[in-house]
Amino acid sequence: MRIVFGTRKSPLALHQTKLVCDRLAELFTEDEIEIISFSTQGDRQLDQTLPEIGGKGVFTKELEDAILSGKIDVAVHSLKDLPTQHQAELAVIPVLPREDSRDVLVAKNGWRFAELPTGAVVGTSSPRRQSQCRALRSDLKLLSIRGNIHTRISKVMDGPFDAIVLAAAGIIRANLADHISDWFTYEQMLPAPGQGCLAATVNLNNLPMIERLNQISDEITTMCVNAERMVLQLLQGGCSSPIGVLAECIDPNMQSFKITGRVLSVDGQVSITESAHGPDPLDLARHCAARLVRSGANTLISPSSTIDLERNDSQSSARPDNRSENN
């Protein structure tokens, strides 16, 4: 079988695509695999923030169109960069085991986060990271930064930024972990839904390709990231919403999971965190989202929001951890 993969042109995107291709090649030695690279709108417009140019979809539309036109068979993405809503003709399949889902700091002089000078300039384009950084240290100057991972690191080493915040998974996959100066705990900074996981998009009608991708999926990873993305979807949050979610399997027999969600105000002064644990990750996602809404999270996402998830929590088999907090 001949398989054509599509990917963005960045070194990290190409590397992640090759990870998936190499795994498939191990299992299906008879397949012929080709990789085609694309320049997406998000890659071309680096002078604006993601919400200004259309959100996360600016990294995916060209690749999705190429799948539907038959130019390529599969596209590989970082799952955290995929919108929860996608074209109905496509399937999104998490692939490979999840890499470390934490966020990390790359800073001048090897500074840890607590050691950054007062007023230090910290780069991140993620509202989630910006809000959680402000909640931890209101004295920092948070500025948007775009570009591939090598470009952003260079802006710390030789440029105007004192530090940047990145996903650990990307910097590990790019073999740049030596630049990490500090690791954020989940209590300090909850990751984006799907962070650390790769996903493949494929035409729903391409059953042979879907079968191959399912064989390189990791069951626990898939269950956890699907639950995380459900929370984001239920909260009607997008790339401009300061929302973190993490689902974890806490039992080696996969009989118990824990999910934690956090919604913050843009200035980081208000932080609402809710957790629940139980046997069904998707059930937990519904209950976690409902508890966040009950605690007022919807007003932080959108002042006019009318999200009503209370009925999802009325007959819950999930147990709350009672960690709602306002800081």
N, C-alpha and C positions, 0 to 999 in steps of 0.2 A: 504494500500500500504506500502510495506517495502522499506525504503530509507536508503542507506549506504552513509554516508558522509566521505570524506577523508580530512585530514588536516596535516599540519606540527606539530611537537611535542612541539613547544615552548608554554609556558603558554598563551601568547597573541593570538597565532593562534588558540589554543583550545578554548579560551574564545570567540573569534570572531565567530568561527564555532557554538558554543553553542547559541550565540545570534540569528543566523539564524535558527537553529533547534528549539529553543523555540518559535520563531514567527510562524514558520510553524505548530508547535504542537498546537498553539492556534487556528489556522484556520482549521486544518485538524486533528481532535482529533482521528480519526480512524487509522492514519498512525503509523507505527512502525519505529523508527529512531535509527540508530546505527552509531557510530563514530569510524573510524579507523585512527590512526596516522602514519605518514611516516617521515622518515629522508631523506631530499633531499640533493643533492650535495652542495647547498649553505649553508645548516646547518652544513655539515661535514667539509668543507674546509673554516675554519675561519682565516687562516693565509695569505689569499690573498684578494685583492680587487675584487669586482664583475666583472669589465671588464676583469681582468686577468683570471677568471675562467669561463667566458662565458656570463656574463650579467645577466639580471633579470630572464632569462629562467631557471637558475640553481635552482630556488625555485619552479618551476612548472612542469618540465618534468615528474618526477616520478608520480605526481598526474594526469597529463593529460594521461599518458600511462595507469594508473589504471582505468580511466574512459573508455577509448577506449577498454580495455580488459574485461570490465564488472565487475572488482573487486569492484569498487565503483560507485555510481551514480552521485555524486556531490562533488566538492571541493570548499572550501571557501578561498578567498584571500583578502588581502588589494589590492584594485584596482591599486594603484600606483606602486605595485610590479609586475604587469602583463605586459609583452611585448605587444605592439600594434599589433604584428603579432603572431597568434597562429595557432594550427593545424586546418585545414579546417573543420574537422568533429565536432568541438566543438563550442558551443555558450558561450559568456561571457555576463552575465546578472548582472548589478548593482542591489544590494538588500539593503533594509532598507534605511531610511533617512540618509543623510550625517552627520557625526560628524564634529566638528570644524576642518577646513582645514588648520589652521595656523601652523607654526613651533614654537617651544618653546626652551628655554634654561634651562638646569639643571646645576647649578654651585656650587662650594664650597662657603661656607660662605653666601649663598643666593645672590651672586653678580648678578646684572642686567648686560646686555650685555655691556653697556657703562661703567660699573664699573670694568670690568675685568682688571687686572693689565697688563701693557705693556709686551708683550711676553708670555702672558698666553697660555697654551696648550689647544686647543679646538678640541674635537673629533667629526668627522663625516665622513662617507664613501661616502657621496653624493657629486658629483662634483657641482651640483646645489647649495647646501648649502655652500660648500667651497668657490665658486666664489662670492656668495652674501655676505658672511662674510668678505672676503677680500675686496670687494667693500666698505663695511662699516668701516672696521678697518684693515688696511694693516699691523699693528704691531703684530697681533696675529699669533701664530704658529698652523696651521691646520694640524691635523694628522688623518689618517684613523683609524676607530674603528669598529669592528664587534662583533657579539654576540647578544643574545636576550636582551630585554629592561632592565631586571633586572641586567644582567651582565654589561651592559654599564653604568647604574646608579652607580653600585658598584665601577666602575673604576674612578668615580668622588668622591664618598664619601670616599673611602679608597685606591684610587689608583693614577696613575700618571697624570690623566687629571684634569685640572682646571674646565673644563666645557664640556658639549656635547650639540649638537643640535638634537632635535627629533621632530617627528610629534606629535602635540597635541592630535590627535585622539587616537594614540596607548597608550600614557601615561594615558589618561582619561579612556579608556576601561580597562586598567590594574589596575585601582584604585590607581594610583601612582601620581596623580595630585599635591599632597602636595609637591612633589620634584621640581615643576616648580618654577624657580626664575625670569623668564622674558618671555614675549610673544612678538614675532616679528609681526609687522604690515605687511600688504600686500605690502606696499610701500618699506619696508625694505627687505622683503624676500617673493617672490612669490612662492607658493607651487608647488609641482610636479603635473602633470595631474592626476586627480582621487584621490588626497590625501584626506583622511578622509572618503572615501567610501569603502564599502565592495562589492565584486563581487563573483558570483558563476559561475563555469565552469561546463558545462553539455553536454552530447552527443546531437547533433542536432536531432537525431532520437528519443530521449526520450521526446516525446511531453507531457505526463502527468506531468513530472518533470518541464519542461519549463513552463507549465501553472501555476503550484504552485509557482514557483519562480517569475513569472511576477506579481502574486498577492501580493507579499511582496516587490515589487519595489516601489520607490518613483518617481513620474513623473518628478518633477523639478530636483532632483538629477541626474536621468538618462539622461535628456536632457543636463545638464551642463557638466557632466563628459564625455559623448560621444563627445561633442564638444572639450573639452580639449585634449582628446586622438587623435582626428583628427588633431589638430594643431601639436602635436608631430609626428604623422605619416607623415604629409605633409612635415615637416621640416627634415624628415629622421633622427630624433634624437633618441638616445638610452640612456642607463644608464650612459654612459661616457660623455654625453652632458650636459652642464650647461643651462638647459631650465626650465623655470617656466611658468605655464599657469593657469589662473583662470577664470572660467565662472560663472556669477551670474545672477539670475533672479531679476530684479529691478522693477518689476510690479506685484502686488498681483494677477492680472488676467492673468499672464504669457504671456503678449503681448510684453514685452520688456526685452532684455537680454544684458549683457555687457560681453565682453571677453577681457582679457589682457594677452599678451604673453611677455616674456622676455628671451633674449639670451645673455649670457655673455662670455667674454674671460675667460680662466682658471685662470688667475691672478686677475680677477675682475676689471681690469683697463678699460675695455670697456663693456658697458652695453647698450643694445638696447631694448627698451620697446615700444610696439604698442598696442593700444586698439581700439575697435569699439563697437558700440551698435546698436541693431536693433531687429526685431521680430523673427528671425530664428537662433538658436544657431549654427547649422551646417554651415549655410551660413556665419555667423560671423567667424567661425573657418577658413574657406577658405580665407576670406579676411584678417584676422589677420596674417595668415601664409604668405600670399603674401606681406603684408606690411613689415613684418619682413625681408623677403628676399630682398625686394627693399631697405631696410635700411642697408643691408650688413650682416644680421644675418647668412646667409649660409656660409660666409667665416669664421665665428667664430666656426661653427659646424664642418666644414671640409674645409680646404684651397682649395681643388680641387673640391668642390661641384659645381654641375651644376643645382641645383634646379631652376626651372622656374615656378613660380606661378602667373606671372603677368596677365595672361588671366583670372584668378579667380577673380581678383580685378577690371577688366575693366568695368563691369556693376554692380557695387556694390550697394546694397540697404542699406548696413551698413554705419554708419557714423563714421569717425575716430575721435579719441580724440587728435591726434597730440602730442603724448607723446614720440616720438623717442628721445633717449638721448645717448650721448657718454660721459662717465665719465673717 
